């Protein structure tokens, strides 16, 4: 699926001109800074050109922000509030476990969080599967499409970084690949091993203000989006 997306999707190149505040005046002042750098970087003219460039960027930022505040509507007001609301500091004290042991290094802190939040696995042991049935014959293109497009594109992707938005693009270009993959998984009764690997993210629990306690955090697992589509199709067949 990644190869199809790499072939069909348009590549995005991020540069300074990708910023919304970029304009012709900033472009010209940046050229002036480049010319002065080639001549004498430590001269007064170079310092003045660099200061004018930074001033022009600040003015453009203020103009863009003022236009945004004047023209926003609806829920965008809450987004503007998040921008102006002061953020709390990110520096916290060392983590302490239930026994009172304090983490001295980042590796010890990570191990404490993993031991507190994650349960030990069973060694990825596979149980014997029943004989393959005929449920995969009931998987239609409409069922897979409904399972895919009912998922929110705001959900975070798994380790493969293929979000639901990317899989939707793949559906428009090569839907047969997704349908065949779903039918094969249901026919064999087993998900690919890579679908069972998740990216663990540690987040703080709501209402927990003491950041030094391990109980203030919990771990969420980000699974691959394609595996969620197959799971939803299988749930609809039950």
C-alpha positions as CSV (number, residue, x, y, z in Angstrom):
1,X,0.0,0.0,0.0
2,X,2.9,2.4,0.7
3,X,4.3,1.8,-2.7
4,X,1.0,2.7,-4.4
5,X,0.8,5.9,-2.3
6,X,4.4,6.8,-3.1
7,X,3.6,6.4,-6.8
8,X,0.3,8.1,-7.0
9,X,0.3,10.8,-4.3
10,X,1.9,14.2,-5.0
11,X,5.0,14.9,-3.1
12,X,5.0,17.9,-0.8
13,X,8.1,19.9,-0.4
14,X,8.3,22.0,2.7
15,X,10.3,25.2,2.5
16,X,10.2,28.8,3.8
17,X,7.7,29.8,1.2
18,X,5.3,27.3,2.6
19,X,4.5,29.6,5.5
20,X,1.3,31.6,5.3
21,X,3.1,34.8,6.3
22,X,5.5,34.6,3.4
23,X,5.1,37.5,1.0
24,X,7.0,39.4,-1.7
25,X,8.5,41.9,0.8
26,X,10.0,39.1,2.9
27,X,11.3,37.4,-0.3
28,X,13.1,40.6,-1.4
29,X,14.6,41.2,2.1
30,X,15.8,37.7,2.2
31,X,17.6,38.2,-1.1
32,X,19.2,41.3,0.3
33,X,20.5,39.4,3.3
34,X,22.0,36.8,1.0
35,X,23.8,39.5,-1.0
36,X,25.2,41.1,2.1
37,X,26.3,37.7,3.4
38,X,28.2,37.1,0.2
39,X,30.0,40.5,0.6
40,X,30.5,41.1,4.3
41,X,28.5,39.2,6.8
42,X,29.8,41.1,9.8
43,X,29.3,44.5,8.3
44,X,26.7,47.1,9.4
45,X,24.8,46.7,6.2
46,X,24.5,42.9,6.7
47,X,23.3,43.4,10.3
48,X,20.8,46.0,9.2
49,X,19.4,43.8,6.4
50,X,19.0,40.9,8.8
51,X,17.2,43.1,11.3
52,X,14.9,44.4,8.6
53,X,14.1,40.8,7.5
54,X,13.1,39.8,11.0
55,X,11.1,42.9,11.5
56,X,9.2,42.2,8.2
57,X,8.5,38.6,9.3
58,X,7.1,39.8,12.7
59,X,4.9,42.4,11.0
60,X,3.5,39.8,8.5
61,X,2.8,37.4,11.5
62,X,0.9,40.1,13.3
63,X,-1.1,41.0,10.2
64,X,-2.0,37.3,9.6
65,X,-3.0,36.9,13.2
66,X,-5.2,40.0,13.2
67,X,-6.9,38.9,10.0
68,X,-7.6,35.5,11.6
69,X,-9.1,37.0,14.7
70,X,-11.4,39.2,12.7
71,X,-12.6,36.6,10.3
72,X,-12.9,33.4,12.5
73,X,-16.3,31.9,13.2
74,X,-17.8,29.1,15.2
75,X,-15.4,26.5,16.8
76,X,-12.4,28.4,15.5
77,X,-12.7,30.7,18.4
78,X,-11.6,27.8,20.8
79,X,-8.6,27.2,18.6
80,X,-7.6,30.9,18.9
81,X,-8.0,30.6,22.7
82,X,-5.5,27.7,22.7
83,X,-3.0,29.9,20.9
84,X,-3.2,32.8,23.3
85,X,-3.6,30.7,26.5
86,X,-0.3,30.5,28.4
87,X,1.2,27.0,28.6
88,X,2.4,25.3,31.7
89,X,6.1,24.5,32.0
90,X,7.2,21.1,30.8
91,X,9.9,20.6,33.5
92,X,8.8,18.1,36.2
93,X,10.4,16.4,39.1
94,X,11.8,12.8,38.8
95,X,9.3,10.0,38.6
96,X,8.7,7.8,41.7
97,X,7.2,4.3,41.7
98,X,4.9,2.7,44.2
99,X,7.9,1.5,46.4
100,X,9.3,5.0,46.6
101,X,12.2,4.4,44.2
102,X,13.1,7.4,42.2
103,X,14.2,7.2,38.5
104,X,17.7,8.7,38.0
105,X,17.9,8.3,34.3
106,X,15.5,8.6,31.3
107,X,15.9,4.8,30.8
108,X,14.9,4.0,34.3
109,X,11.9,6.4,34.0
110,X,10.8,4.7,30.8
111,X,11.1,1.3,32.4
112,X,9.0,2.4,35.4
113,X,6.3,3.7,33.1
114,X,6.2,0.6,31.0
115,X,6.1,-1.7,34.1
116,X,3.3,0.4,35.6
117,X,1.1,0.7,32.5
118,X,1.8,-2.4,30.3
119,X,1.0,-5.9,31.2
120,X,3.5,-8.7,30.3
121,X,2.6,-10.5,27.1
122,X,2.3,-14.2,26.6
123,X,5.3,-14.5,24.3
124,X,3.1,-13.9,21.3
125,X,1.9,-17.5,21.4
126,X,-0.5,-18.5,18.7
127,X,-3.3,-20.9,19.4
128,X,-4.5,-23.5,16.9
129,X,-7.0,-22.1,14.5
130,X,-10.2,-23.8,13.4
131,X,-10.5,-24.8,9.7
132,X,-11.0,-21.9,7.3
133,X,-14.7,-21.2,6.6
134,X,-16.5,-19.3,3.9
135,X,-17.1,-16.0,5.8
136,X,-14.7,-14.3,3.5
137,X,-17.1,-14.8,0.6
138,X,-19.5,-12.4,2.3
139,X,-17.0,-9.6,2.3
140,X,-18.1,-7.2,-0.4
141,X,-16.6,-4.0,-1.7
142,X,-19.4,-2.0,-0.1
143,X,-18.7,-3.5,3.3
144,X,-15.0,-2.7,3.2
145,X,-15.8,0.8,2.0
146,X,-18.3,1.4,4.8
147,X,-15.8,0.2,7.4
148,X,-13.1,2.4,6.0
149,X,-15.0,5.7,5.6
150,X,-16.8,5.3,8.9
151,X,-13.5,5.9,10.7
152,X,-12.4,9.3,11.7
153,X,-9.4,10.8,9.7
154,X,-8.3,12.5,13.0
155,X,-7.3,9.2,14.6
156,X,-3.5,8.8,15.0
157,X,-1.9,6.1,12.8
158,X,0.2,3.2,14.0
159,X,3.9,2.4,13.4
160,X,3.5,2.4,9.6
161,X,2.2,6.0,9.7
162,X,-0.6,5.1,7.2
163,X,-3.6,7.1,8.5
164,X,-7.2,6.6,7.5
165,X,-6.8,9.6,5.2
166,X,-4.0,7.9,3.4
167,X,-5.9,4.7,3.1
168,X,-8.9,6.6,1.7
169,X,-6.6,8.0,-1.0
170,X,-5.4,4.5,-1.7
171,X,-9.0,3.3,-2.0
172,X,-9.6,5.8,-4.9
173,X,-6.6,4.5,-6.8
174,X,-6.5,0.7,-6.0
175,X,-9.5,-0.4,-4.0
176,X,-9.1,-4.0,-5.2
177,X,-5.9,-4.3,-3.1
178,X,-7.6,-3.4,0.1
179,X,-10.6,-5.7,-0.6
180,X,-8.3,-8.7,-1.3
181,X,-6.3,-8.0,1.8
182,X,-9.4,-7.9,4.0
183,X,-10.8,-11.2,2.5
184,X,-7.5,-13.0,2.9
185,X,-7.3,-12.0,6.6
186,X,-10.8,-13.1,7.3
187,X,-10.3,-16.4,5.3
188,X,-7.2,-17.4,7.2
189,X,-8.6,-16.2,10.5
190,X,-5.3,-14.4,11.4
191,X,-4.1,-10.9,11.2
192,X,-0.6,-10.2,9.9
193,X,2.0,-10.1,12.7
194,X,2.9,-6.5,12.0
195,X,-0.7,-5.5,12.7
196,X,-0.3,-6.6,16.3
197,X,2.6,-4.3,16.9
198,X,1.6,-0.9,18.3
199,X,3.3,2.4,19.1
200,X,2.9,3.0,22.9
201,X,2.3,6.6,23.9
202,X,2.4,7.7,27.5
203,X,-0.1,10.5,28.4
204,X,-1.2,12.0,31.6
205,X,-4.5,11.1,33.1
206,X,-7.1,13.8,33.5
207,X,-7.4,15.3,36.9
208,X,-3.9,14.0,38.0
209,X,-1.9,17.1,38.9
210,X,1.1,15.4,40.6
211,X,3.4,14.6,37.6
212,X,5.9,12.9,39.8
213,X,3.7,9.8,40.5
214,X,3.5,7.0,38.0
215,X,-0.2,6.6,38.6
216,X,-0.7,10.0,37.0
217,X,0.1,8.5,33.6
218,X,-1.4,5.8,31.3
219,X,-0.3,4.2,28.1
220,X,-2.3,4.1,24.9
221,X,-1.5,1.8,22.0
222,X,-1.7,3.2,18.4
223,X,-2.5,0.2,16.1
224,X,-2.3,0.2,12.3
225,X,-5.4,1.7,10.7
226,X,-5.7,-1.1,8.1
227,X,-6.0,-3.6,10.9
228,X,-8.9,-1.6,12.4
229,X,-10.7,-1.7,9.1
230,X,-10.5,-5.5,8.9
231,X,-11.6,-5.8,12.5
232,X,-14.7,-3.7,11.8
233,X,-15.6,-5.8,8.7
234,X,-15.2,-9.0,10.8
235,X,-17.4,-7.5,13.5
236,X,-20.2,-6.8,11.0
237,X,-20.1,-10.4,9.8
238,X,-20.8,-11.8,13.3
